[in-house]
Amino acid sequence: MPRRGRRSSGGRPGGRPPLSRRPDPVEEAGDGDWVVRQVTGAATGKTYRCPGCDQEIRPGTPHVVAWPAYVRDSDLDAWDTDSAADLRRHWHAPCWRARDRRR
């Protein structure tokens, strides 16, 4: 028997965008606006170095990925075509929350 009420692959109920296209939240802070993404441990397969504590974030460890929401003119050379996402860094969640107290 064929299934009824199948949705098209382009969206979700209620007109919400597909999960893969949902925008990441932007946090406003004293050091600028940051796009912040929570990463589950199951989604990681590489080792990263946390800029807050300079310790490794091992594969399988939940953490935060953050990058500037907007590229500032002073961040890039005139010929540089990098985007703000190229400036993303992987942080331990407590290090990310405490970054303003470390400066």
Summary of the structure (lengths in Angstrom):
residues: 103
radius of gyration: 18.0
end to end distance: 63.5
largest distance: 63.5
contacts: 205
relative contact order: 0.19
helix: 24%
strand: 24%
